[in-house]
Amino acid sequence: MLGRLLAWEWLIPCLLLAACSAYAPPEAVIGMSRDEVLLRMGKPDMELPSKDGSRLEFPRGPFGRHTWFVYLDGNGKVSRVEQVLTEQNFSRISPDMTQAEVRQLLGRPSAVQGLARDRGVLWNYRFENNECLWFQVELSLEQQVRSAGYGEPPECRGPGDRS
């Protein structure tokens, strides 16, 4: 019985360590091959060509506050890693940008909401901040940015608050 208990005591820390390694801090992947990154971080949400190789997109959501872009050079090795859900990137979103340009800059949204009267959609991005905020991009039916700014996610509203 004692031996089984000790085995369980080791299992939980091992599972936690595995979960953390799947998140993969950026310093840990520089120089790794594509296959090593996939073993560590799992399957990317998207892989796109970049000017020097390719880019792997790893959103950590829906409640995650990071999206990692992992850039591979022409030899398939990680050359850099970037966490893209930043206020600096949010400030680059402007009216008339296309939906594809927003996706290229910020990656996949955490949540997508349809707007009333078929006006388009609202893309929501959770990000690391000290307030209860997310970044929102309103896209028209023509897939153009209509507006962008900060809003309050539903979990931050109090009971009975329907706003």
Secondary structure, DSSP 8 states (H G I E B T S, - for coil): -HHHHHHHHHHHHHHHHHHHHHH--GGGTTT-BHHHHHHHH-S-SEEEE-SSSEEEEEEE-SS--EEEEEEE-TTSBEEEEEE--SHHHHTT--TT-BHHHHHHHH-S-SEEEE-GGG--EEEEEE---SSS-EEEEEE-TTSBEEEEEEE--GGGS-TT---
